Amino acid sequence: MLSGQKIVLGVTGSIAAYKSCELLRLLTKKGAVCSVIMTESAQRFVTPLTFKALGAKEVITSDWNDPEHTIPHIDATRDAALFLVAPATANILAKAAQGIADDVMSAAILARRCPVAFAPAMNINMWQNQATQRNVKQLMQDGAIILGPAAGEQACGDMGSGRMLEPTEIIELLEGAFSPRVLDRCRVLITAGPTFEPIDPVRGITNLSSGKQGFAIAKACALAGAEVTLVAGRTHLKTPAGVRRIDVTTAYEMYRAVMNEVSRHEVFISVAAVADWRIANPATHKIKKGYTSDTPELIFEENPDILASVASLENAPYCVGFAAETDNLIDNARAKVYRKRVPLIVANLVQDALGQDSNTVVFVERDQATPLARASKEQIAQALVAKIAQEVN
Ligand SMILES: Cc1cc2nc3c(=O)[nH]c(=O)nc-3n(C[C@H](O)[C@H](O)[C@H](O)COP(=O)(O)O)c2cc1C
């Protein structure tokens, strides 16, 4: 979503200026074309060279003596999709709210035609000061986007509101701003990650699913404007912004959580790698070697089929399943379309997908199979969101 977008990153004189180096790196990695403007104070914290080395197309530090631009504060934001000031000091918020243009940064903010976003960073007292609050309110009334700030420990040792959001959080919010809201207010229920079936209190049967694909889909749905509930098996992944998460361990817990939630949702995407079988008689104490001469025997019983259970409901949501196969990909996936009575199965080969950051998938429906080129799990998530939006709108 940020790919190819021209973004002007404004850096002002806050201790959080070091975070804007990472922010620039992440924006560039996402394919954004970034220019940087720095105030004089910002250059006391980080150097223009740092931003240049991290991939900035240009770094503008003054309106005067710039050999590349006649009028830097006007040229800086030409064709820009966004002017992002991060970190934004109390000083720049005040100047922008008043329309003061006494340096290249404030003049560029005034001269721009693109939207402007500020990520404030300052001491809690500066942030809570009536003057700052008045300026922020004014900026919002003028259409500016205010990102954060977050609360927590501050560089000065105080605790509370005023910390700049982390670069990854800013990127997520920007992606949201740039995403077409193709699933606006659509309620989407997603399962993700592995399930874990206990054998005894310390051991169990699980699988190699990382949860990355399901979490990427949850994020893409949320960015597309959906209200997302994510039922997640055990994973260390961070909950995407704006997503409601329910943690579960076993397949049966996942089944119960889904059946409790499903009636409120219009779309169900079953991405989790759910155990087909559970241990019928898990031991209540740790099974130890040497207690008996017998090798322990595990008795299995079948878990409910979550996707088929949802798809067979009277008012079933639009259902999407995932098929991870080791062979005969399309045939196996199509059999699942019929057996589980779902309109769409996203089929992938186990060896292409598990634990990796990219995947090769085929969208399998009753009458067609559409292969997608190998892509990151985020890109696959976006393609799936576009497909679902087509089907449900
Ligand atoms: C070590 C140090 C850290 C500072 N951190 C902040 C900050 O986080 N937020 C802020 O609003 N001002 C901070 N200031 C004060 C600003 O740098 C000062 O108001 C400056 O005039 C801002 O200029 P600018 O907005 O043009 O960059 C800090 C000053 C110093 C000396």
PDBQT file of the ligand as one rigid body, heavy atoms in Angstrom, charges set to zero:
ROOT
HETATM    1  C1  LIG A 401      18.034  16.854  24.869  1.00  0.00    +0.000 C 
HETATM    2  C2  LIG A 401      16.798  17.534  24.383  1.00  0.00    +0.000 A 
HETATM    3  C3  LIG A 401      15.695  16.780  24.089  1.00  0.00    +0.000 A 
HETATM    4  C4  LIG A 401      14.527  17.388  23.641  1.00  0.00    +0.000 A 
HETATM    5  N1  LIG A 401      13.422  16.620  23.371  1.00  0.00    +0.000 NA
HETATM    6  C5  LIG A 401      12.294  17.221  22.998  1.00  0.00    +0.000 A 
HETATM    7  C6  LIG A 401      11.142  16.446  22.731  1.00  0.00    +0.000 A 
HETATM    8  O1  LIG A 401      11.144  15.205  22.839  1.00  0.00    +0.000 OA
HETATM    9  N2  LIG A 401      10.011  17.071  22.361  1.00  0.00    +0.000 N 
HETATM   10  C7  LIG A 401       9.951  18.426  22.221  1.00  0.00    +0.000 A 
HETATM   11  O2  LIG A 401       8.884  18.941  21.895  1.00  0.00    +0.000 OA
HETATM   12  N3  LIG A 401      11.037  19.178  22.447  1.00  0.00    +0.000 NA
HETATM   13  C8  LIG A 401      12.202  18.627  22.831  1.00  0.00    +0.000 A 
HETATM   14  N4  LIG A 401      13.297  19.397  23.076  1.00  0.00    +0.000 N 
HETATM   15  C9  LIG A 401      13.214  20.850  22.869  1.00  0.00    +0.000 C 
HETATM   16  C10 LIG A 401      13.266  21.191  21.376  1.00  0.00    +0.000 C 
HETATM   17  O3  LIG A 401      14.438  20.664  20.793  1.00  0.00    +0.000 OA
HETATM   18  C11 LIG A 401      13.179  22.702  21.185  1.00  0.00    +0.000 C 
HETATM   19  O4  LIG A 401      11.899  23.145  21.557  1.00  0.00    +0.000 OA
HETATM   20  C12 LIG A 401      13.495  23.124  19.762  1.00  0.00    +0.000 C 
HETATM   21  O5  LIG A 401      13.369  24.517  19.663  1.00  0.00    +0.000 OA
HETATM   22  C13 LIG A 401      12.600  22.456  18.785  1.00  0.00    +0.000 C 
HETATM   23  O6  LIG A 401      12.898  22.909  17.488  1.00  0.00    +0.000 OA
HETATM   24  P1  LIG A 401      12.207  22.298  16.189  1.00  0.00    +0.000 P 
HETATM   25  O7  LIG A 401      10.770  22.112  16.495  1.00  0.00    +0.000 OA
HETATM   26  O8  LIG A 401      12.432  23.346  15.145  1.00  0.00    +0.000 OA
HETATM   27  O9  LIG A 401      12.934  21.062  15.838  1.00  0.00    +0.000 OA
HETATM   28  C14 LIG A 401      14.479  18.800  23.488  1.00  0.00    +0.000 A 
HETATM   29  C15 LIG A 401      15.627  19.542  23.764  1.00  0.00    +0.000 A 
HETATM   30  C16 LIG A 401      16.750  18.932  24.217  1.00  0.00    +0.000 A 
HETATM   31  C17 LIG A 401      17.960  19.800  24.541  1.00  0.00    +0.000 C 
ENDROOT
TORSDOF 0
